[in-house]
Amino acid sequence: MKLAGALVLLGAVLLLTSEGDCGLCPVIEKKVDLFLYASQEEYLEYVKQFEDNPAVLEDAANIKTCVDNTLTEDDKKHINDVIVSL
């Protein structure tokens, strides 16, 4: 589950980054940081700025809970390192 979650997150980031060498979009960088390290409440408050569909927010909460319960701090650091290096 850990590897699958990491691959899904990495794939999403790869799809959302530009083809230029300008680094990660600041909005996505903040979302990834909140997704990996913030509380569920902080993450959902940020997501609500861009999305108001209750089903999407519920799914975001479920995914955040899964990440918080399954990934270790080392896992999160490795995922963040890969994303930042893009």
N, CA, C and O atoms as a CHARMM CRD file, in Angstrom:
* protein
*
  344
    1    1 MET  N      0.83100  -1.20100   0.00000 PROA 1      0.00000
    2    1 MET  CA     0.00000   0.00000   0.00000 PROA 1      0.00000
    3    1 MET  C      0.86700   1.25300   0.00000 PROA 1      0.00000
    4    1 MET  O      0.53800   2.24200  -0.65600 PROA 1      0.00000
    5    2 LYS  N      1.97900   1.21200   0.73900 PROA 2      0.00000
    6    2 LYS  CA     2.83800   2.38300   0.80800 PROA 2      0.00000
    7    2 LYS  C      3.39800   2.72100  -0.56200 PROA 2      0.00000
    8    2 LYS  O      3.37400   3.88000  -0.97600 PROA 2      0.00000
    9    3 LEU  N      3.90100   1.72400  -1.26600 PROA 3      0.00000
   10    3 LEU  CA     4.48000   1.95900  -2.57700 PROA 3      0.00000
   11    3 LEU  C      3.41800   2.44400  -3.55800 PROA 3      0.00000
   12    3 LEU  O      3.67100   3.34800  -4.35500 PROA 3      0.00000
   13    4 ALA  N      2.24700   1.85300  -3.50000 PROA 4      0.00000
   14    4 ALA  CA     1.17000   2.26800  -4.40500 PROA 4      0.00000
   15    4 ALA  C      0.77600   3.71400  -4.15500 PROA 4      0.00000
   16    4 ALA  O      0.59200   4.48300  -5.09800 PROA 4      0.00000
   17    5 GLY  N      0.64700   4.08400  -2.89100 PROA 5      0.00000
   18    5 GLY  CA     0.30500   5.47300  -2.56500 PROA 5      0.00000
   19    5 GLY  C      1.36900   6.44200  -3.00900 PROA 5      0.00000
   20    5 GLY  O      1.06400   7.51700  -3.52600 PROA 5      0.00000
   21    6 ALA  N      2.62600   6.06700  -2.80800 PROA 6      0.00000
   22    6 ALA  CA     3.73100   6.92900  -3.22700 PROA 6      0.00000
   23    6 ALA  C      3.74800   7.08700  -4.74500 PROA 6      0.00000
   24    6 ALA  O      3.98500   8.18100  -5.25700 PROA 6      0.00000
   25    7 LEU  N      3.49700   5.99900  -5.45900 PROA 7      0.00000
   26    7 LEU  CA     3.48900   6.06400  -6.91800 PROA 7      0.00000
   27    7 LEU  C      2.33100   6.90600  -7.44700 PROA 7      0.00000
   28    7 LEU  O      2.48500   7.63600  -8.42600 PROA 7      0.00000
   29    8 VAL  N      1.17900   6.80400  -6.80200 PROA 8      0.00000
   30    8 VAL  CA     0.03400   7.62400  -7.21400 PROA 8      0.00000
   31    8 VAL  C      0.34100   9.09600  -7.00600 PROA 8      0.00000
   32    8 VAL  O      0.06900   9.92200  -7.87700 PROA 8      0.00000
   33    9 LEU  N      0.91000   9.42600  -5.84700 PROA 9      0.00000
   34    9 LEU  CA     1.26100  10.81000  -5.56400 PROA 9      0.00000
   35    9 LEU  C      2.31200  11.31700  -6.54700 PROA 9      0.00000
   36    9 LEU  O      2.19700  12.42800  -7.06500 PROA 9      0.00000
   37   10 LEU  N      3.32800  10.51100  -6.80100 PROA 10     0.00000
   38   10 LEU  CA     4.36900  10.90800  -7.73600 PROA 10     0.00000
   39   10 LEU  C      3.79700  11.09300  -9.13500 PROA 10     0.00000
   40   10 LEU  O      4.14400  12.05200  -9.82400 PROA 10     0.00000
   41   11 GLY  N      2.92800  10.18900  -9.55600 PROA 11     0.00000
   42   11 GLY  CA     2.30400  10.31200 -10.87600 PROA 11     0.00000
   43   11 GLY  C      1.47700  11.57400 -10.99900 PROA 11     0.00000
   44   11 GLY  O      1.50300  12.23600 -12.03600 PROA 11     0.00000
   45   12 ALA  N      0.74300  11.91400  -9.94900 PROA 12     0.00000
   46   12 ALA  CA    -0.06500  13.13500  -9.98000 PROA 12     0.00000
   47   12 ALA  C      0.81200  14.36300 -10.10200 PROA 12     0.00000
   48   12 ALA  O      0.49700  15.28800 -10.85100 PROA 12     0.00000
   49   13 VAL  N      1.89700  14.37300  -9.37700 PROA 13     0.00000
   50   13 VAL  CA     2.80600  15.51800  -9.44700 PROA 13     0.00000
   51   13 VAL  C      3.43800  15.61600 -10.81700 PROA 13     0.00000
   52   13 VAL  O      3.57000  16.71200 -11.36100 PROA 13     0.00000
   53   14 LEU  N      3.82900  14.49600 -11.37800 PROA 14     0.00000
   54   14 LEU  CA     4.43500  14.52100 -12.71300 PROA 14     0.00000
   55   14 LEU  C      3.46200  15.04700 -13.76000 PROA 14     0.00000
   56   14 LEU  O      3.85800  15.76400 -14.67900 PROA 14     0.00000
   57   15 LEU  N      2.19600  14.69300 -13.62100 PROA 15     0.00000
   58   15 LEU  CA     1.19600  15.18700 -14.56700 PROA 15     0.00000
   59   15 LEU  C      0.96300  16.68500 -14.43100 PROA 15     0.00000
   60   15 LEU  O      0.64300  17.35900 -15.41000 PROA 15     0.00000
   61   16 LEU  N      1.12200  17.20000 -13.23300 PROA 16     0.00000
   62   16 LEU  CA     0.79700  18.59500 -12.97700 PROA 16     0.00000
   63   16 LEU  C      1.97100  19.55200 -13.14600 PROA 16     0.00000
   64   16 LEU  O      1.78600  20.76900 -13.13600 PROA 16     0.00000
   65   17 THR  N      3.15600  19.02100 -13.29800 PROA 17     0.00000
   66   17 THR  CA     4.30900  19.90300 -13.48000 PROA 17     0.00000
   67   17 THR  C      4.46600  20.22700 -14.95300 PROA 17     0.00000
   68   17 THR  O      4.03000  19.47900 -15.82700 PROA 17     0.00000
   69   18 SER  N      5.09200  21.34900 -15.20000 PROA 18     0.00000
   70   18 SER  CA     5.30200  21.75400 -16.58500 PROA 18     0.00000
   71   18 SER  C      6.50100  21.03600 -17.16500 PROA 18     0.00000
   72   18 SER  O      7.27300  20.40700 -16.44200 PROA 18     0.00000
   73   19 GLU  N      6.65400  21.13600 -18.48500 PROA 19     0.00000
   74   19 GLU  CA     7.77600  20.49600 -19.14300 PROA 19     0.00000
   75   19 GLU  C      9.04000  21.33100 -19.05100 PROA 19     0.00000
   76   19 GLU  O     10.12300  20.82200 -19.34100 PROA 19     0.00000
   77   20 GLY  N      8.94400  22.58500 -18.66100 PROA 20     0.00000
   78   20 GLY  CA    10.11700  23.43500 -18.51500 PROA 20     0.00000
   79   20 GLY  C     10.85800  23.11000 -17.23400 PROA 20     0.00000
   80   20 GLY  O     10.37200  22.35200 -16.39400 PROA 20     0.00000
   81   21 ASP  N     12.02900  23.68600 -17.09600 PROA 21     0.00000
   82   21 ASP  CA    12.82900  23.44300 -15.90300 PROA 21     0.00000
   83   21 ASP  C     12.65300  24.60700 -14.94000 PROA 21     0.00000
   84   21 ASP  O     13.62100  25.26700 -14.56300 PROA 21     0.00000
   85   22 CYS  N     11.40800  24.85300 -14.54700 PROA 22     0.00000
   86   22 CYS  CA    11.13300  25.99700 -13.69400 PROA 22     0.00000
   87   22 CYS  C     10.72600  25.58000 -12.29100 PROA 22     0.00000
   88   22 CYS  O     10.22800  26.40500 -11.52500 PROA 22     0.00000
   89   23 GLY  N     10.92800  24.31500 -11.94000 PROA 23     0.00000
   90   23 GLY  CA    10.58300  23.84600 -10.60400 PROA 23     0.00000
   91   23 GLY  C      9.11100  23.52300 -10.48700 PROA 23     0.00000
   92   23 GLY  O      8.35200  23.59200 -11.45300 PROA 23     0.00000
   93   24 LEU  N      8.74700  23.18100  -9.31000 PROA 24     0.00000
   94   24 LEU  CA     7.37900  22.80000  -9.01700 PROA 24     0.00000
   95   24 LEU  C      6.51400  24.04100  -8.81500 PROA 24     0.00000
   96   24 LEU  O      6.94400  25.00500  -8.18000 PROA 24     0.00000
   97   25 CYS  N      5.31900  24.01900  -9.34500 PROA 25     0.00000
   98   25 CYS  CA     4.37000  25.10900  -9.16200 PROA 25     0.00000
   99   25 CYS  C      4.18000  25.34600  -7.66100 PROA 25     0.00000
  100   25 CYS  O      3.96300  24.39000  -6.91600 PROA 25     0.00000
  101   26 PRO  N      4.25700  26.59600  -7.20300 PROA 26     0.00000
  102   26 PRO  CA     4.13800  26.87300  -5.76100 PROA 26     0.00000
  103   26 PRO  C      2.83400  26.35400  -5.13400 PROA 26     0.00000
  104   26 PRO  O      2.83500  25.92600  -3.98000 PROA 26     0.00000
  105   27 VAL  N      1.75500  26.38800  -5.86400 PROA 27     0.00000
  106   27 VAL  CA     0.48000  25.89500  -5.32400 PROA 27     0.00000
  107   27 VAL  C      0.56100  24.38900  -5.09600 PROA 27     0.00000
  108   27 VAL  O      0.10300  23.88700  -4.07000 PROA 27     0.00000
  109   28 ILE  N      1.13800  23.67900  -6.04300 PROA 28     0.00000
  110   28 ILE  CA     1.26900  22.23300  -5.90400 PROA 28     0.00000
  111   28 ILE  C      2.27600  21.90000  -4.81000 PROA 28     0.00000
  112   28 ILE  O      2.07100  20.96600  -4.03500 PROA 28     0.00000
  113   29 GLU  N      3.35500  22.65800  -4.74600 PROA 29     0.00000
  114   29 GLU  CA     4.35300  22.43300  -3.70600 PROA 29     0.00000
  115   29 GLU  C      3.74100  22.58500  -2.31800 PROA 29     0.00000
  116   29 GLU  O      4.01300  21.79000  -1.41800 PROA 29     0.00000
  117   30 LYS  N      2.91700  23.60800  -2.15700 PROA 30     0.00000
  118   30 LYS  CA     2.25800  23.81200  -0.86200 PROA 30     0.00000
  119   30 LYS  C      1.28100  22.67700  -0.57200 PROA 30     0.00000
  120   30 LYS  O      1.20500  22.19200   0.55600 PROA 30     0.00000
  121   31 LYS  N      0.53300  22.25400  -1.59300 PROA 31     0.00000
  122   31 LYS  CA    -0.43700  21.17500  -1.39700 PROA 31     0.00000
  123   31 LYS  C      0.27100  19.88100  -1.00500 PROA 31     0.00000
  124   31 LYS  O     -0.19700  19.16700  -0.11900 PROA 31     0.00000
  125   32 VAL  N      1.38900  19.57200  -1.65100 PROA 32     0.00000
  126   32 VAL  CA     2.14200  18.36800  -1.31500 PROA 32     0.00000
  127   32 VAL  C      2.65600  18.46000   0.11600 PROA 32     0.00000
  128   32 VAL  O      2.57800  17.49000   0.86900 PROA 32     0.00000
  129   33 ASP  N      3.18300  19.62400   0.49300 PROA 33     0.00000
  130   33 ASP  CA     3.69200  19.80800   1.85300 PROA 33     0.00000
  131   33 ASP  C      2.57500  19.60600   2.88400 PROA 33     0.00000
  132   33 ASP  O      2.76600  18.91900   3.88700 PROA 33     0.00000
  133   34 LEU  N      1.42500  20.20400   2.63000 PROA 34     0.00000
  134   34 LEU  CA     0.29700  20.02900   3.54400 PROA 34     0.00000
  135   34 LEU  C     -0.19100  18.58300   3.54700 PROA 34     0.00000
  136   34 LEU  O     -0.53700  18.04300   4.59800 PROA 34     0.00000
  137   35 PHE  N     -0.21800  17.96000   2.37100 PROA 35     0.00000
  138   35 PHE  CA    -0.68000  16.58300   2.25500 PROA 35     0.00000
  139   35 PHE  C      0.19600  15.63400   3.06700 PROA 35     0.00000
  140   35 PHE  O     -0.30500  14.71200   3.71000 PROA 35     0.00000
  141   36 LEU  N      1.49500  15.86400   3.03400 PROA 36     0.00000
  142   36 LEU  CA     2.41000  14.95600   3.72100 PROA 36     0.00000
  143   36 LEU  C      2.58000  15.26900   5.20100 PROA 36     0.00000
  144   36 LEU  O      2.69400  14.35000   6.01100 PROA 36     0.00000
  145   37 TYR  N      2.59900  16.54100   5.56900 PROA 37     0.00000
  146   37 TYR  CA     3.04200  16.90300   6.91600 PROA 37     0.00000
  147   37 TYR  C      2.00300  17.61100   7.79600 PROA 37     0.00000
  148   37 TYR  O      2.15700  17.61600   9.01700 PROA 37     0.00000
  149   38 ALA  N      0.98300  18.19000   7.23800 PROA 38     0.00000
  150   38 ALA  CA     0.01300  18.95400   8.03600 PROA 38     0.00000
  151   38 ALA  C     -1.07300  18.03100   8.59000 PROA 38     0.00000
  152   38 ALA  O     -1.16100  16.85500   8.23800 PROA 38     0.00000
  153   39 SER  N     -1.88100  18.59600   9.45400 PROA 39     0.00000
  154   39 SER  CA    -3.03200  17.84500   9.96400 PROA 39     0.00000
  155   39 SER  C     -4.08500  17.73300   8.85800 PROA 39     0.00000
  156   39 SER  O     -4.05100  18.46000   7.86500 PROA 39     0.00000
  157   40 GLN  N     -4.99700  16.82100   9.05600 PROA 40     0.00000
  158   40 GLN  CA    -6.07000  16.65300   8.07200 PROA 40     0.00000
  159   40 GLN  C     -6.88500  17.93200   7.93700 PROA 40     0.00000
  160   40 GLN  O     -7.28200  18.30200   6.83100 PROA 40     0.00000
  161   41 GLU  N     -7.13600  18.60600   9.04500 PROA 41     0.00000
  162   41 GLU  CA    -7.92500  19.83900   9.02000 PROA 41     0.00000
  163   41 GLU  C     -7.23100  20.92500   8.19800 PROA 41     0.00000
  164   41 GLU  O     -7.86700  21.60600   7.39400 PROA 41     0.00000
  165   42 GLU  N     -5.92600  21.07900   8.40600 PROA 42     0.00000
  166   42 GLU  CA    -5.17400  22.09200   7.65000 PROA 42     0.00000
  167   42 GLU  C     -5.18400  21.77500   6.15800 PROA 42     0.00000
  168   42 GLU  O     -5.36600  22.66000   5.32200 PROA 42     0.00000
  169   43 TYR  N     -4.98600  20.49700   5.84000 PROA 43     0.00000
  170   43 TYR  CA    -4.98700  20.08200   4.43900 PROA 43     0.00000
  171   43 TYR  C     -6.34500  20.33400   3.79400 PROA 43     0.00000
  172   43 TYR  O     -6.41700  20.86700   2.68700 PROA 43     0.00000
  173   44 LEU  N     -7.40900  19.95800   4.47200 PROA 44     0.00000
  174   44 LEU  CA    -8.74300  20.13500   3.89200 PROA 44     0.00000
  175   44 LEU  C     -9.11900  21.60900   3.75500 PROA 44     0.00000
  176   44 LEU  O     -9.79400  21.98200   2.79600 PROA 44     0.00000
  177   45 GLU  N     -8.70000  22.44200   4.68600 PROA 45     0.00000
  178   45 GLU  CA    -8.95300  23.88800   4.55200 PROA 45     0.00000
  179   45 GLU  C     -8.29400  24.43000   3.29300 PROA 45     0.00000
  180   45 GLU  O     -8.86600  25.27300   2.60200 PROA 45     0.00000
  181   46 TYR  N     -7.10300  23.95200   2.99600 PROA 46     0.00000
  182   46 TYR  CA    -6.40200  24.39400   1.79100 PROA 46     0.00000
  183   46 TYR  C     -7.12100  23.88500   0.53900 PROA 46     0.00000
  184   46 TYR  O     -7.31400  24.63700  -0.41600 PROA 46     0.00000
  185   47 VAL  N     -7.51700  22.61100   0.54300 PROA 47     0.00000
  186   47 VAL  CA    -8.20400  22.03400  -0.61800 PROA 47     0.00000
  187   47 VAL  C     -9.52600  22.74600  -0.87000 PROA 47     0.00000
  188   47 VAL  O     -9.92000  22.91900  -2.02300 PROA 47     0.00000
  189   48 LYS  N    -10.21800  23.16300   0.18900 PROA 48     0.00000
  190   48 LYS  CA   -11.51500  23.84600   0.05200 PROA 48     0.00000
  191   48 LYS  C    -11.39900  25.16300  -0.70300 PROA 48     0.00000
  192   48 LYS  O    -12.39700  25.65800  -1.22800 PROA 48     0.00000
  193   49 GLN  N    -10.20900  25.73700  -0.76700 PROA 49     0.00000
  194   49 GLN  CA   -10.02100  26.97100  -1.53200 PROA 49     0.00000
  195   49 GLN  C    -10.22300  26.72800  -3.02500 PROA 49     0.00000
  196   49 GLN  O    -10.57400  27.64500  -3.76700 PROA 49     0.00000
  197   50 PHE  N    -10.00000  25.48700  -3.46100 PROA 50     0.00000
  198   50 PHE  CA   -10.03900  25.16700  -4.88200 PROA 50     0.00000
  199   50 PHE  C    -11.17000  24.22600  -5.26000 PROA 50     0.00000
  200   50 PHE  O    -11.47800  24.07400  -6.44200 PROA 50     0.00000
  201   51 GLU  N    -11.78800  23.59700  -4.28000 PROA 51     0.00000
  202   51 GLU  CA   -12.79200  22.57500  -4.54800 PROA 51     0.00000
  203   51 GLU  C    -13.90300  22.65400  -3.51200 PROA 51     0.00000
  204   51 GLU  O    -13.63500  22.73000  -2.31300 PROA 51     0.00000
  205   52 ASP  N    -15.16300  22.63600  -3.97700 PROA 52     0.00000
  206   52 ASP  CA   -16.27300  22.67600  -3.03500 PROA 52     0.00000
  207   52 ASP  C    -17.21800  21.48700  -3.15400 PROA 52     0.00000
  208   52 ASP  O    -18.26900  21.46400  -2.51500 PROA 52     0.00000
  209   53 ASN  N    -16.85500  20.51000  -3.95900 PROA 53     0.00000
  210   53 ASN  CA   -17.66900  19.31300  -4.12500 PROA 53     0.00000
  211   53 ASN  C    -17.49900  18.43000  -2.88600 PROA 53     0.00000
  212   53 ASN  O    -16.38400  17.99900  -2.59200 PROA 53     0.00000
  213   54 PRO  N    -18.58800  18.15300  -2.15200 PROA 54     0.00000
  214   54 PRO  CA   -18.49300  17.34800  -0.92500 PROA 54     0.00000
  215   54 PRO  C    -17.88400  15.96200  -1.14900 PROA 54     0.00000
  216   54 PRO  O    -17.15900  15.46200  -0.28900 PROA 54     0.00000
  217   55 ALA  N    -18.16900  15.34700  -2.28100 PROA 55     0.00000
  218   55 ALA  CA   -17.61200  14.01600  -2.55600 PROA 55     0.00000
  219   55 ALA  C    -16.09500  14.08300  -2.72000 PROA 55     0.00000
  220   55 ALA  O    -15.37800  13.20200  -2.24700 PROA 55     0.00000
  221   56 VAL  N    -15.61600  15.11400  -3.38200 PROA 56     0.00000
  222   56 VAL  CA   -14.18000  15.27800  -3.56900 PROA 56     0.00000
  223   56 VAL  C    -13.50300  15.56000  -2.23400 PROA 56     0.00000
  224   56 VAL  O    -12.43300  15.02000  -1.95400 PROA 56     0.00000
  225   57 LEU  N    -14.11500  16.39700  -1.41700 PROA 57     0.00000
  226   57 LEU  CA   -13.55500  16.70300  -0.10200 PROA 57     0.00000
  227   57 LEU  C    -13.53900  15.46700   0.79500 PROA 57     0.00000
  228   57 LEU  O    -12.59400  15.26500   1.55800 PROA 57     0.00000
  229   58 GLU  N    -14.57300  14.64600   0.70600 PROA 58     0.00000
  230   58 GLU  CA   -14.60900  13.40900   1.49200 PROA 58     0.00000
  231   58 GLU  C    -13.49500  12.46200   1.04500 PROA 58     0.00000
  232   58 GLU  O    -12.82000  11.84900   1.87200 PROA 58     0.00000
  233   59 ASP  N    -13.31300  12.35300  -0.26000 PROA 59     0.00000
  234   59 ASP  CA   -12.23100  11.50800  -0.77300 PROA 59     0.00000
  235   59 ASP  C    -10.86700  12.04200  -0.34800 PROA 59     0.00000
  236   59 ASP  O     -9.98100  11.26500   0.00900 PROA 59     0.00000
  237   60 ALA  N    -10.69300  13.36000  -0.38300 PROA 60     0.00000
  238   60 ALA  CA    -9.43500  13.95800   0.05500 PROA 60     0.00000
  239   60 ALA  C     -9.16800  13.64200   1.51900 PROA 60     0.00000
  240   60 ALA  O     -8.03300  13.35200   1.89500 PROA 60     0.00000
  241   61 ALA  N    -10.20000  13.69600   2.33900 PROA 61     0.00000
  242   61 ALA  CA   -10.05400  13.37100   3.76200 PROA 61     0.00000
  243   61 ALA  C     -9.69200  11.90000   3.94900 PROA 61     0.00000
  244   61 ALA  O     -8.84300  11.56800   4.77600 PROA 61     0.00000
  245   62 ASN  N    -10.32800  11.02600   3.18700 PROA 62     0.00000
  246   62 ASN  CA   -10.03400   9.59800   3.29200 PROA 62     0.00000
  247   62 ASN  C     -8.60400   9.28200   2.85900 PROA 62     0.00000
  248   62 ASN  O     -7.92000   8.48700   3.50400 PROA 62     0.00000
  249   63 ILE  N     -8.15300   9.90000   1.77500 PROA 63     0.00000
  250   63 ILE  CA    -6.79500   9.66400   1.29400 PROA 63     0.00000
  251   63 ILE  C     -5.78000  10.20900   2.29100 PROA 63     0.00000
  252   63 ILE  O     -4.76400   9.56500   2.55400 PROA 63     0.00000
  253   64 LYS  N     -6.04400  11.39000   2.84800 PROA 64     0.00000
  254   64 LYS  CA    -5.14200  11.97700   3.83700 PROA 64     0.00000
  255   64 LYS  C     -5.05700  11.07800   5.06700 PROA 64     0.00000
  256   64 LYS  O     -3.96900  10.87200   5.60600 PROA 64     0.00000
  257   65 THR  N     -6.17800  10.54500   5.51200 PROA 65     0.00000
  258   65 THR  CA    -6.18600   9.62900   6.65500 PROA 65     0.00000
  259   65 THR  C     -5.34900   8.39000   6.34900 PROA 65     0.00000
  260   65 THR  O     -4.57100   7.93700   7.18900 PROA 65     0.00000
  261   66 CYS  N     -5.50800   7.85300   5.16200 PROA 66     0.00000
  262   66 CYS  CA    -4.75100   6.67300   4.75800 PROA 66     0.00000
  263   66 CYS  C     -3.25600   6.96800   4.76500 PROA 66     0.00000
  264   66 CYS  O     -2.46900   6.17000   5.27400 PROA 66     0.00000
  265   67 VAL  N     -2.86100   8.10200   4.20700 PROA 67     0.00000
  266   67 VAL  CA    -1.44400   8.48600   4.18200 PROA 67     0.00000
  267   67 VAL  C     -0.91300   8.65000   5.59700 PROA 67     0.00000
  268   67 VAL  O      0.16400   8.15200   5.92400 PROA 67     0.00000
  269   68 ASP  N     -1.66000   9.33900   6.42600 PROA 68     0.00000
  270   68 ASP  CA    -1.21400   9.57300   7.80000 PROA 68     0.00000
  271   68 ASP  C     -1.08000   8.27400   8.59000 PROA 68     0.00000
  272   68 ASP  O     -0.20600   8.15700   9.44900 PROA 68     0.00000
  273   69 ASN  N     -1.93400   7.30700   8.30500 PROA 69     0.00000
  274   69 ASN  CA    -1.92200   6.05200   9.04800 PROA 69     0.00000
  275   69 ASN  C     -0.94700   5.01900   8.50600 PROA 69     0.00000
  276   69 ASN  O     -0.60100   4.07500   9.21600 PROA 69     0.00000
  277   70 THR  N     -0.49500   5.17400   7.26000 PROA 70     0.00000
  278   70 THR  CA     0.33700   4.12200   6.66800 PROA 70     0.00000
  279   70 THR  C      1.77400   4.55700   6.37300 PROA 70     0.00000
  280   70 THR  O      2.68900   3.74100   6.48400 PROA 70     0.00000
  281   71 LEU  N      1.99400   5.80700   6.00300 PROA 71     0.00000
  282   71 LEU  CA     3.34900   6.22700   5.65600 PROA 71     0.00000
  283   71 LEU  C      4.11700   6.66100   6.89300 PROA 71     0.00000
  284   71 LEU  O      3.58700   7.36300   7.75500 PROA 71     0.00000
  285   72 THR  N      5.36400   6.23800   6.97000 PROA 72     0.00000
  286   72 THR  CA     6.22700   6.67600   8.06200 PROA 72     0.00000
  287   72 THR  C      6.80600   8.04600   7.71500 PROA 72     0.00000
  288   72 THR  O      6.67500   8.51700   6.58500 PROA 72     0.00000
  289   73 GLU  N      7.43400   8.66800   8.67600 PROA 73     0.00000
  290   73 GLU  CA     8.08200   9.96400   8.40600 PROA 73     0.00000
  291   73 GLU  C      9.17300   9.80900   7.36100 PROA 73     0.00000
  292   73 GLU  O      9.36000  10.69700   6.53000 PROA 73     0.00000
  293   74 ASP  N      9.90300   8.68600   7.38900 PROA 74     0.00000
  294   74 ASP  CA    10.92300   8.43500   6.36200 PROA 74     0.00000
  295   74 ASP  C     10.29300   8.30200   4.98300 PROA 74     0.00000
  296   74 ASP  O     10.81700   8.83700   4.00600 PROA 74     0.00000
  297   75 ASP  N      9.16400   7.58800   4.89800 PROA 75     0.00000
  298   75 ASP  CA     8.45500   7.45500   3.61900 PROA 75     0.00000
  299   75 ASP  C      8.07900   8.83700   3.08700 PROA 75     0.00000
  300   75 ASP  O      8.29400   9.14100   1.91400 PROA 75     0.00000
  301   76 LYS  N      7.51800   9.66600   3.96000 PROA 76     0.00000
  302   76 LYS  CA     7.09400  11.00500   3.55300 PROA 76     0.00000
  303   76 LYS  C      8.28100  11.84700   3.10600 PROA 76     0.00000
  304   76 LYS  O      8.18400  12.59800   2.13500 PROA 76     0.00000
  305   77 LYS  N      9.39800  11.72400   3.81300 PROA 77     0.00000
  306   77 LYS  CA    10.59500  12.48000   3.44200 PROA 77     0.00000
  307   77 LYS  C     11.09800  12.04200   2.06600 PROA 77     0.00000
  308   77 LYS  O     11.46800  12.88000   1.24300 PROA 77     0.00000
  309   78 HSD  N     11.11300  10.73600   1.81800 PROA 78     0.00000
  310   78 HSD  CA    11.57700  10.23700   0.52700 PROA 78     0.00000
  311   78 HSD  C     10.66500  10.70900  -0.61100 PROA 78     0.00000
  312   78 HSD  O     11.14300  11.11400  -1.67000 PROA 78     0.00000
  313   79 ILE  N      9.36900  10.65400  -0.38400 PROA 79     0.00000
  314   79 ILE  CA     8.42100  11.12400  -1.40000 PROA 79     0.00000
  315   79 ILE  C      8.63800  12.61400  -1.66000 PROA 79     0.00000
  316   79 ILE  O      8.68000  13.04600  -2.81200 PROA 79     0.00000
  317   80 ASN  N      8.77400  13.38900  -0.60400 PROA 80     0.00000
  318   80 ASN  CA     8.98200  14.82900  -0.74500 PROA 80     0.00000
  319   80 ASN  C     10.30000  15.11300  -1.47700 PROA 80     0.00000
  320   80 ASN  O     10.35400  16.00300  -2.32500 PROA 80     0.00000
  321   81 ASP  N     11.34800  14.37000  -1.15900 PROA 81     0.00000
  322   81 ASP  CA    12.64300  14.55900  -1.83100 PROA 81     0.00000
  323   81 ASP  C     12.54500  14.31600  -3.33000 PROA 81     0.00000
  324   81 ASP  O     13.11900  15.05500  -4.13000 PROA 81     0.00000
  325   82 VAL  N     11.80600  13.26100  -3.70500 PROA 82     0.00000
  326   82 VAL  CA    11.63100  12.96100  -5.13400 PROA 82     0.00000
  327   82 VAL  C     10.86000  14.08200  -5.81800 PROA 82     0.00000
  328   82 VAL  O     11.22900  14.52000  -6.90800 PROA 82     0.00000
  329   83 ILE  N      9.80300  14.54200  -5.18600 PROA 83     0.00000
  330   83 ILE  CA     8.97000  15.58700  -5.79000 PROA 83     0.00000
  331   83 ILE  C      9.75200  16.88500  -5.93100 PROA 83     0.00000
  332   83 ILE  O      9.67700  17.54500  -6.96800 PROA 83     0.00000
  333   84 VAL  N     10.50200  17.25700  -4.89800 PROA 84     0.00000
  334   84 VAL  CA    11.26800  18.50000  -4.93200 PROA 84     0.00000
  335   84 VAL  C     12.36400  18.43600  -5.99100 PROA 84     0.00000
  336   84 VAL  O     12.71000  19.45800  -6.58400 PROA 84     0.00000
  337   85 SER  N     12.90900  17.25800  -6.23300 PROA 85     0.00000
  338   85 SER  CA    13.98800  17.12400  -7.21100 PROA 85     0.00000
  339   85 SER  C     13.49400  17.23300  -8.65100 PROA 85     0.00000
  340   85 SER  O     14.30700  17.32700  -9.57000 PROA 85     0.00000
  341   86 LEU  N     12.18900  17.22000  -8.86300 PROA 86     0.00000
  342   86 LEU  CA    11.65400  17.31500 -10.22800 PROA 86     0.00000
  343   86 LEU  C     11.92000  18.64800 -10.77300 PROA 86     0.00000
  344   86 LEU  O     11.55000  18.93400 -11.91200 PROA 86     0.00000
